[in-house]
Amino acid sequence: MIFKVHWIIDGVAEIDAKDKEDAEKILQEGLEDYVKNSEILMNKFVAKSIQGTAYLPGTDEPKKDDENAESKENSNEEDS
């Protein structure tokens, strides 16, 4: 039986750039070159898109991981 699997790779890279747009462009071009030159990614895993958003470390950084950790910590305290 054949199944289709939608896959996503999540990552964070540190890019030295003049602004957010430049950082996104540098990473996008590098990943596109890598994927296009990878027969396995293009033909076996059929990579279709690359998407990313640049941000400054610190205040611009997504808070999701911090909120998840805090929520888990509070949950563990209530269970004690």
DSSP file (Angstrom, degrees, kcal/mol; ACC not computed):
  #  RESIDUE AA STRUCTURE BP1 BP2  ACC     N-H-->O    O-->H-N    N-H-->O    O-->H-N    TCO  KAPPA ALPHA  PHI   PSI    X-CA   Y-CA   Z-CA
    1    1 A M              0   0    0      0, 0.0     2,-0.5     0, 0.0     0, 0.0   0.000 360.0 360.0 360.0 136.3    0.0    0.0    0.0
    2    2 A I        -     0   0    0      2,-0.0     2,-0.4     0, 0.0     0, 0.0  -0.833 360.0-172.3 -98.6 129.5    1.3    3.5   -0.9
    3    3 A F        -     0   0    0     -2,-0.5     2,-0.4     2,-0.0     0, 0.0  -0.923  18.6-135.1-116.8 146.0    0.9    6.3    1.6
    4    4 A K        -     0   0    0     -2,-0.4     2,-0.5     2,-0.0    -2,-0.0  -0.854  19.7-161.8 -95.8 137.4    1.7   10.0    1.1
    5    5 A V        -     0   0    0     -2,-0.4     2,-0.6     2,-0.0    -2,-0.0  -0.978   8.6-151.7-124.1 119.4    3.6   11.6    3.9
    6    6 A H        -     0   0    0     -2,-0.5     2,-0.3     2,-0.0    -2,-0.0  -0.807  25.8-172.1 -87.2 121.6    3.7   15.4    4.3
    7    7 A W        -     0   0    0     -2,-0.6     2,-0.4    38,-0.2    -2,-0.0  -0.869  15.4-168.7-121.9 151.6    7.0   16.3    6.0
    8    8 A I        -     0   0    0     -2,-0.3     2,-0.5     2,-0.0    -2,-0.0  -0.998   9.7-153.3-136.4 136.9    8.4   19.5    7.4
    9    9 A I        -     0   0    0     -2,-0.4     2,-0.4     2,-0.0    -2,-0.0  -0.964  14.4-163.6-110.9 126.4   12.0   20.2    8.6
   10   10 A D        +     0   0    0     -2,-0.5     2,-0.3     2,-0.0    -2,-0.0  -0.895  21.3 147.4-110.6 137.3   12.3   22.9   11.3
   11   11 A G        -     0   0    0     -2,-0.4     2,-0.4     2,-0.0    -2,-0.0  -0.981  36.1-136.3-159.6 168.2   15.6   24.6   12.1
   12   12 A V        -     0   0    0     -2,-0.3     2,-0.4     2,-0.0    -2,-0.0  -0.994  20.4-175.1-134.6 126.9   17.3   27.8   13.2
   13   13 A A        -     0   0    0     -2,-0.4     2,-0.6     2,-0.0    14,-0.1  -0.921  23.9-130.7-119.8 147.3   20.4   29.1   11.6
   14   14 A E        -     0   0    0     -2,-0.4     2,-0.4     2,-0.0    -2,-0.0  -0.890  30.7-173.9 -97.6 119.9   22.5   32.1   12.6
   15   15 A I        -     0   0    0     -2,-0.6     2,-0.7     2,-0.0     8,-0.1  -0.958  23.0-138.7-120.5 128.7   23.2   34.3    9.6
   16   16 A D        +     0   0    0     -2,-0.4     2,-0.3     7,-0.1    -2,-0.0  -0.785  48.2 142.7 -84.9 113.0   25.4   37.4    9.5
   17   17 A A        -     0   0    0     -2,-0.7     3,-0.1     1,-0.1    -2,-0.0  -0.934  61.9-114.7-148.7 166.8   23.5   39.9    7.4
   18   18 A K  S    S-     0   0    0     -2,-0.3     2,-0.3     1,-0.1    -1,-0.1   0.780  94.7 -10.3 -78.1 -27.2   22.7   43.7    7.1
   19   19 A D  S  > S-     0   0    0      1,-0.1     4,-2.2    -3,-0.0     5,-0.2  -0.945  79.5 -86.7-159.2 176.9   19.0   43.2    7.8
   20   20 A K  H  > S+     0   0    0     -2,-0.3     4,-2.7     1,-0.2     5,-0.2   0.903 122.7  52.3 -59.9 -44.3   16.2   40.6    8.1
   21   21 A E  H  > S+     0   0    0      1,-0.2     4,-2.2     2,-0.2    -1,-0.2   0.896 110.4  48.3 -61.0 -40.5   15.4   40.5    4.4
   22   22 A D  H  > S+     0   0    0      2,-0.2     4,-2.7     1,-0.2    -1,-0.2   0.899 110.6  51.3 -66.7 -40.9   19.1   39.9    3.6
   23   23 A A  H  X S+     0   0    0     -4,-2.2     4,-2.2     1,-0.2     5,-0.2   0.923 111.5  47.3 -61.7 -44.7   19.4   37.1    6.2
   24   24 A E  H  X S+     0   0    0     -4,-2.7     4,-2.8     1,-0.2    -2,-0.2   0.907 112.7  49.6 -63.0 -41.8   16.3   35.4    4.7
   25   25 A K  H  X S+     0   0    0     -4,-2.2     4,-2.7    -5,-0.2     5,-0.3   0.919 109.9  50.5 -64.2 -44.9   17.6   35.7    1.2
   26   26 A I  H  X S+     0   0    0     -4,-2.7     4,-2.0     1,-0.2    -2,-0.2   0.938 115.9  41.3 -59.7 -48.2   21.0   34.3    2.1
   27   27 A L  H  X S+     0   0    0     -4,-2.2     4,-2.8     2,-0.2     5,-0.3   0.924 114.1  52.4 -67.4 -44.0   19.5   31.3    3.8
   28   28 A Q  H  X S+     0   0    0     -4,-2.8     4,-2.8    -5,-0.2     5,-0.2   0.932 111.2  46.7 -57.2 -48.5   16.8   30.8    1.1
   29   29 A E  H  X S+     0   0    0     -4,-2.7     4,-2.3     1,-0.2    -1,-0.2   0.903 113.2  49.2 -63.3 -41.2   19.4   30.8   -1.7
   30   30 A G  H  X S+     0   0    0     -4,-2.0     4,-2.1    -5,-0.3    -2,-0.2   0.922 114.4  44.2 -64.2 -44.4   21.7   28.4    0.2
   31   31 A L  H  X S+     0   0    0     -4,-2.8     4,-2.9     2,-0.2     5,-0.2   0.903 112.1  52.6 -67.8 -40.9   18.9   25.9    1.0
   32   32 A E  H  X S+     0   0    0     -4,-2.8     4,-2.9    -5,-0.3     5,-0.2   0.925 110.3  48.2 -60.8 -44.1   17.5   26.1   -2.5
   33   33 A D  H  X S+     0   0    0     -4,-2.3     4,-1.7    -5,-0.2    -1,-0.2   0.929 113.1  48.4 -60.4 -44.9   20.9   25.3   -4.0
   34   34 A Y  H  < S+     0   0    0     -4,-2.1     4,-0.3     2,-0.2    -2,-0.2   0.936 115.1  43.6 -61.6 -47.7   21.3   22.4   -1.6
   35   35 A V  H >< S+     0   0    0     -4,-2.9     3,-1.5     1,-0.2     7,-0.3   0.931 112.6  51.4 -65.7 -46.1   17.9   21.0   -2.3
   36   36 A K  H 3< S+     0   0    0     -4,-2.9    -1,-0.2     1,-0.3    -2,-0.2   0.811 112.1  47.9 -62.5 -29.6   18.1   21.4   -6.1
   37   37 A N  T 3< S+     0   0    0     -4,-1.7     2,-0.7    -5,-0.2    -1,-0.3   0.391  93.7  88.8 -92.1   3.2   21.5   19.6   -6.2
   38   38 A S    <>  -     0   0    0     -3,-1.5     4,-2.5    -4,-0.3     5,-0.3  -0.881  56.7-167.8-104.6 107.5   20.3   16.7   -4.0
   39   39 A E  H  >>S+     0   0    0     -2,-0.7     4,-2.7     1,-0.2     5,-0.7   0.879  89.8  52.8 -59.8 -37.6   18.8   14.0   -6.2
   40   40 A I  I  >>S+     0   0    0      3,-0.2     5,-2.6     2,-0.2     4,-1.5   0.940 111.6  44.0 -65.2 -47.0   17.3   12.3   -3.1
   41   41 A L  I  45S+     0   0    0      3,-0.2     6,-2.7     1,-0.2    -2,-0.2   0.888 120.1  42.0 -65.9 -37.7   15.6   15.5   -1.8
   42   42 A M  I  <5S+     0   0    0     -4,-2.5    -2,-0.2    -7,-0.3    -1,-0.2   0.870 130.8  20.2 -77.7 -36.3   14.3   16.4   -5.3
   43   43 A N  I  <5S+     0   0    0     -4,-2.7    -3,-0.2    -5,-0.3    -2,-0.2   0.818 130.7  33.0-107.6 -37.4   13.2   12.9   -6.4
   44   44 A K  I  <<S+     0   0    0     -4,-1.5    -3,-0.2    -5,-0.7    -4,-0.1   0.924 133.6  25.6 -86.5 -48.9   12.7   10.6   -3.4
   45   45 A F  S   <S-     0   0    0     -5,-2.6    -4,-0.2     2,-0.0   -38,-0.2   0.522  94.5-143.0 -94.1  -6.0   11.5   13.1   -0.8
   46   46 A V        -     0   0    0     -6,-0.4    -4,-0.2     1,-0.2     2,-0.2   0.895  14.6-153.9  45.7  60.9   10.0   15.5   -3.4
   47   47 A A        +     0   0    0     -6,-2.7    -1,-0.2     1,-0.2     3,-0.1  -0.452  21.0 173.0 -63.2 130.0   10.9   18.7   -1.6
   48   48 A K        +     0   0    0      1,-0.3     2,-0.3    -2,-0.2    -1,-0.2   0.698  51.8  13.7-114.8 -28.4    8.4   21.4   -2.8
   49   49 A S        -     0   0    0      2,-0.0     2,-0.4   -17,-0.0    -1,-0.3  -0.989  46.3-154.8-152.2 158.3    9.0   24.5   -0.7
   50   50 A I        +     0   0    0     -2,-0.3     2,-0.4    -3,-0.1   -22,-0.0  -0.999  21.8 174.9-132.1 133.2   11.2   26.4    1.7
   51   51 A Q        +     0   0    0     -2,-0.4     2,-0.3     2,-0.0    -2,-0.0  -0.998   5.6 152.9-141.7 142.1    9.9   29.0    4.1
   52   52 A G        -     0   0    0     -2,-0.4     2,-0.4     2,-0.0    -2,-0.0  -0.990  27.0-144.2-162.2 164.5   11.5   31.0    6.8
   53   53 A T        -     0   0    0     -2,-0.3     2,-0.2   -30,-0.0   -32,-0.0  -0.998  18.0-139.1-137.0 130.6   11.4   34.2    8.8
   54   54 A A        +     0   0    0     -2,-0.4     2,-0.3   -34,-0.1   -34,-0.1  -0.599  26.9 167.4 -87.1 149.8   14.3   36.2   10.2
   55   55 A Y        -     0   0    0     -2,-0.2     6,-0.1   -35,-0.1     3,-0.0  -0.981  37.5-105.3-154.6 157.8   14.3   37.7   13.7
   56   56 A L     >  -     0   0    0     -2,-0.3     4,-0.6     1,-0.1     5,-0.4  -0.701  44.2-107.0 -84.1 135.7   16.8   39.3   16.0
   57   57 A P  T  4 S+     0   0    0      0, 0.0     2,-0.6     0, 0.0     3,-0.2  -0.325  92.8  23.3 -58.6 144.4   17.8   37.1   19.0
   58   58 A G  T >4 S+     0   0    0      1,-0.2     3,-0.8     4,-0.1    -2,-0.0  -0.893 128.2  18.5 105.7-117.4   16.2   38.4   22.2
   59   59 A T  T 34 S+     0   0    0     -2,-0.6    -1,-0.2     1,-0.3     4,-0.1   0.802 128.8  48.2 -67.4 -29.8   13.0   40.5   22.0
   60   60 A D  T 3< S+     0   0    0     -4,-0.6    -1,-0.3    -3,-0.2     3,-0.1   0.649  87.9 111.9 -80.8 -14.3   12.1   39.4   18.5
   61   61 A E  S <  S-     0   0    0     -3,-0.8    -5,-0.0    -5,-0.4    -6,-0.0  -0.318  81.6-100.1 -65.7 137.1   12.7   35.7   19.3
   62   62 A P        -     0   0    0      0, 0.0     4,-0.3     0, 0.0     3,-0.3  -0.267  24.8-152.2 -56.4 140.1    9.6   33.6   19.3
   63   63 A K     >  +     0   0    0      1,-0.2     4,-2.6     2,-0.1     5,-0.2   0.454  69.0 101.1 -93.7  -2.5    8.3   33.0   22.8
   64   64 A K  H  > S+     0   0    0      1,-0.2     4,-2.6     2,-0.2     5,-0.2   0.882  81.6  47.9 -54.7 -47.7    6.6   29.6   22.1
   65   65 A D  H  > S+     0   0    0     -3,-0.3     4,-2.3     1,-0.2    -1,-0.2   0.907 113.5  48.2 -62.7 -41.7    9.4   27.5   23.6
   66   66 A D  H  > S+     0   0    0     -4,-0.3     4,-2.5     2,-0.2    -2,-0.2   0.914 112.7  48.1 -63.8 -43.1    9.5   29.6   26.8
   67   67 A E  H  X S+     0   0    0     -4,-2.6     4,-2.6     2,-0.2    -2,-0.2   0.897 111.6  49.7 -66.0 -40.6    5.7   29.5   27.1
   68   68 A N  H  X S+     0   0    0     -4,-2.6     4,-2.3    -5,-0.2    -1,-0.2   0.916 112.4  47.4 -63.8 -43.1    5.7   25.7   26.6
   69   69 A A  H  X S+     0   0    0     -4,-2.3     4,-2.4     2,-0.2    -2,-0.2   0.912 113.9  47.4 -64.5 -43.0    8.4   25.2   29.2
   70   70 A E  H  X S+     0   0    0     -4,-2.5     4,-2.5     2,-0.2    -2,-0.2   0.909 111.9  50.0 -64.8 -42.7    6.7   27.4   31.7
   71   71 A S  H  X S+     0   0    0     -4,-2.6     4,-2.1     2,-0.2    -2,-0.2   0.904 112.2  47.4 -62.3 -42.4    3.3   25.7   31.2
   72   72 A K  H  X S+     0   0    0     -4,-2.3     4,-2.2     2,-0.2    -2,-0.2   0.898 111.4  51.3 -65.8 -41.2    4.9   22.3   31.7
   73   73 A E  H  X S+     0   0    0     -4,-2.4     4,-1.9     1,-0.2    -2,-0.2   0.920 111.0  47.6 -62.4 -44.6    6.7   23.5   34.8
   74   74 A N  H  X S+     0   0    0     -4,-2.5     4,-1.9     1,-0.2    -1,-0.2   0.882 110.6  52.7 -64.2 -38.6    3.5   24.9   36.3
   75   75 A S  H  X S+     0   0    0     -4,-2.1     4,-1.5     1,-0.2    -1,-0.2   0.898 108.3  49.9 -63.3 -41.3    1.7   21.6   35.4
   76   76 A N  H  X S+     0   0    0     -4,-2.2     4,-0.8     1,-0.2    -1,-0.2   0.872 109.0  52.4 -66.6 -36.3    4.3   19.6   37.2
   77   77 A E  H >< S+     0   0    0     -4,-1.9     3,-0.6     1,-0.2    -1,-0.2   0.884 108.5  50.6 -66.6 -37.7    4.0   21.8   40.3
   78   78 A E  H 3< S+     0   0    0     -4,-1.9    -1,-0.2     1,-0.2    -2,-0.2   0.818 106.8  55.0 -70.3 -29.6    0.2   21.3   40.4
   79   79 A D  H 3<        0   0    0     -4,-1.5    -1,-0.2     1,-0.2    -2,-0.2   0.689 360.0 360.0 -75.2 -18.7    0.7   17.5   40.2
   80   80 A S    <<        0   0    0     -4,-0.8    -1,-0.2    -3,-0.6    -2,-0.1   0.483 360.0 360.0 -75.1 360.0    3.0   17.4   43.3
